[in-house]
Amino acid sequence: MKNFRYLIFAICALIIVLSFTYNLASPCDSPLVGDHSGAPGETNCSGCHSAPVNPNIPELTFEFGNNEISYMPGKTYNIKVGIKRFGHDKFGFVCSSLDTLNSSKGVFLISNTATTRKYTLGGRNYISHTPCGADSANQISWTYQWTAPTTNKGAIKLYMSMLVANHDHALTGDTTYTRVLTLLPSMNTEINILRERELKIYLSQIDNSISIEGIRDEDIKQIFIYSIGGKNLIEIDNINSKIYTIKLNEYIISKGLFVIKVNTNKGAYSEKIFLN
């Protein structure tokens, strides 16, 4: 009988401890992710979640500065990552920045410690969501900063992997999306002149397009895209508009560095662009 009382006491004590521990558990159950940005030599979110990768075109945001495609050494840029998926309340992301040798370049800066964190794994630097920074109904966004290297490091790629989870506490039935944004060093003084004259070129990797805004009161008349070797790849005439968007899916064009030339009713302008 005495041993039985001790057993009952032990069971009650265990129930109290478990109950206390459960009550202290964080309501945010998203794990801290590792090296899953989709960069060379590592996996993306599907490495842990048995999820399809890029099965469709989501309502996804991956903005760098003012939609820039180049970096100025030492300059700090704002980055915004976001996604919308109705019926979901658990999301996640991880981002890295690597040069052509796949070494980390640039520094991530935290804008909101409640939703984002940064860390280093395997010599690479990352920024990702926090456990509580993964919870939001139907849509979510994260903002942080990236400071470019103080000297020209050539092309730098920002790798981003994002997860949309069904929140069933399993590793199945989720969806992974990946994006890569290539930044070229801004060394050409012509680029600064073009920006002063308000020629704006935006590359969207979401719908694979190039949007061009004219120069002040000038109308865009023609657009040409040339290879670095001078081969004419795309020619569009009779535009007569201050804004024009090129849908690259309508053309056969490979990845790499190109020159875009814009003729207006008052002049001609050109700038290098990198397509990836």
RAPEGI-V982904 format. One record per backbone hydrogen bond with DSSP energy under -0.5 kcal/mol. CO is the residue of the C=O (numbers start at 1). NH is the residue of the N-H. E is the energy in kcal/mol with one decimal. If there is no record, write none. Layout:
BEGIN
co=CO nh=NH e=E
co=CO nh=NH e=E
END
This chain:
BEGIN
co=1 nh=5 e=-2.0
co=2 nh=6 e=-2.1
co=3 nh=7 e=-2.1
co=4 nh=8 e=-2.3
co=5 nh=9 e=-2.4
co=6 nh=10 e=-2.4
co=7 nh=11 e=-2.3
co=8 nh=12 e=-2.3
co=9 nh=13 e=-2.4
co=10 nh=14 e=-2.2
co=11 nh=15 e=-2.2
co=12 nh=16 e=-2.2
co=13 nh=17 e=-2.3
co=14 nh=18 e=-2.7
co=15 nh=19 e=-2.4
co=16 nh=20 e=-2.4
co=17 nh=21 e=-2.7
co=18 nh=22 e=-2.4
co=19 nh=23 e=-2.0
co=20 nh=24 e=-1.3
co=21 nh=25 e=-0.7
co=22 nh=25 e=-0.9
co=27 nh=29 e=-0.8
co=31 nh=33 e=-0.6
co=34 nh=36 e=-2.0
co=35 nh=43 e=-0.7
co=39 nh=42 e=-1.8
co=43 nh=38 e=-2.1
co=44 nh=47 e=-2.3
co=45 nh=48 e=-1.3
co=45 nh=49 e=-2.2
co=48 nh=50 e=-0.6
co=49 nh=51 e=-2.8
co=50 nh=173 e=-0.7
co=52 nh=54 e=-0.6
co=52 nh=176 e=-2.7
co=56 nh=58 e=-0.8
co=58 nh=60 e=-1.6
co=59 nh=84 e=-1.8
co=61 nh=82 e=-2.1
co=63 nh=65 e=-0.6
co=63 nh=80 e=-2.0
co=64 nh=68 e=-1.8
co=65 nh=67 e=-0.7
co=69 nh=184 e=-1.8
co=71 nh=186 e=-2.7
co=72 nh=75 e=-2.4
co=75 nh=148 e=-2.7
co=77 nh=146 e=-2.3
co=78 nh=65 e=-3.5
co=79 nh=144 e=-2.2
co=80 nh=63 e=-2.6
co=81 nh=142 e=-3.5
co=82 nh=61 e=-3.2
co=83 nh=140 e=-2.2
co=84 nh=59 e=-0.7
co=85 nh=88 e=-1.2
co=88 nh=138 e=-3.4
co=89 nh=136 e=-1.1
co=90 nh=165 e=-2.5
co=92 nh=163 e=-2.8
co=93 nh=129 e=-1.4
co=94 nh=161 e=-2.4
co=95 nh=127 e=-1.8
co=96 nh=159 e=-2.2
co=97 nh=105 e=-2.2
co=98 nh=157 e=-3.1
co=99 nh=102 e=-2.0
co=103 nh=99 e=-2.3
co=107 nh=147 e=-3.0
co=109 nh=145 e=-2.4
co=112 nh=115 e=-1.0
co=112 nh=116 e=-2.1
co=115 nh=130 e=-1.4
co=117 nh=128 e=-2.7
co=119 nh=126 e=-2.8
co=121 nh=124 e=-2.3
co=124 nh=121 e=-2.3
co=125 nh=97 e=-0.5
co=126 nh=119 e=-1.8
co=127 nh=95 e=-2.6
co=128 nh=117 e=-2.4
co=131 nh=30 e=-0.6
co=131 nh=134 e=-0.9
co=132 nh=135 e=-0.9
co=134 nh=91 e=-2.7
co=134 nh=136 e=-0.5
co=136 nh=138 e=-0.5
co=137 nh=139 e=-1.2
co=138 nh=85 e=-3.5
co=140 nh=83 e=-2.3
co=142 nh=81 e=-2.8
co=143 nh=111 e=-0.5
co=144 nh=79 e=-3.1
co=145 nh=109 e=-2.9
co=146 nh=77 e=-2.8
co=146 nh=148 e=-0.6
co=147 nh=107 e=-2.2
co=149 nh=74 e=-1.7
co=156 nh=183 e=-3.2
co=157 nh=98 e=-2.5
co=157 nh=159 e=-0.7
co=158 nh=181 e=-2.3
co=159 nh=96 e=-2.2
co=160 nh=179 e=-2.5
co=161 nh=94 e=-1.9
co=162 nh=177 e=-2.8
co=163 nh=92 e=-1.5
co=163 nh=165 e=-0.5
co=164 nh=175 e=-2.4
co=165 nh=90 e=-0.6
co=171 nh=50 e=-2.9
co=174 nh=52 e=-0.8
co=175 nh=164 e=-2.9
co=176 nh=54 e=-3.0
co=177 nh=162 e=-3.1
co=179 nh=160 e=-2.6
co=180 nh=182 e=-0.5
co=181 nh=158 e=-3.0
co=181 nh=183 e=-0.5
co=183 nh=156 e=-2.6
co=184 nh=71 e=-1.9
co=185 nh=187 e=-1.2
co=188 nh=191 e=-1.3
co=188 nh=192 e=-0.8
co=189 nh=193 e=-1.8
co=190 nh=194 e=-2.6
co=191 nh=195 e=-2.1
co=192 nh=196 e=-2.0
co=193 nh=197 e=-1.7
co=194 nh=199 e=-2.3
co=195 nh=198 e=-1.0
co=198 nh=200 e=-0.6
co=200 nh=213 e=-2.7
co=202 nh=204 e=-0.5
co=202 nh=211 e=-3.0
co=203 nh=205 e=-0.6
co=204 nh=208 e=-0.5
co=204 nh=209 e=-1.8
co=208 nh=248 e=-1.7
co=208 nh=249 e=-0.6
co=209 nh=204 e=-2.7
co=210 nh=246 e=-3.4
co=211 nh=202 e=-3.0
co=212 nh=244 e=-2.4
co=213 nh=200 e=-1.5
co=214 nh=216 e=-0.9
co=215 nh=218 e=-2.7
co=219 nh=265 e=-1.3
co=220 nh=240 e=-1.1
co=220 nh=241 e=-1.5
co=221 nh=239 e=-1.8
co=222 nh=263 e=-2.4
co=223 nh=236 e=-2.6
co=224 nh=261 e=-2.9
co=225 nh=233 e=-2.8
co=225 nh=234 e=-1.6
co=226 nh=259 e=-2.6
co=227 nh=230 e=-2.1
co=231 nh=227 e=-2.3
co=231 nh=233 e=-0.7
co=234 nh=225 e=-2.2
co=236 nh=223 e=-2.1
co=241 nh=220 e=-3.0
co=242 nh=214 e=-4.4
co=244 nh=212 e=-3.2
co=245 nh=247 e=-0.6
co=246 nh=210 e=-2.2
co=246 nh=248 e=-0.9
co=247 nh=250 e=-1.9
co=248 nh=251 e=-1.9
co=251 nh=253 e=-0.9
co=256 nh=275 e=-3.0
co=257 nh=228 e=-0.7
co=258 nh=273 e=-2.6
co=259 nh=226 e=-3.2
co=260 nh=271 e=-2.2
co=261 nh=224 e=-2.7
co=262 nh=269 e=-2.5
co=263 nh=221 e=-3.3
co=263 nh=222 e=-1.8
co=267 nh=264 e=-3.5
co=269 nh=262 e=-3.7
co=271 nh=260 e=-3.1
co=273 nh=258 e=-3.0
co=275 nh=256 e=-2.9
END
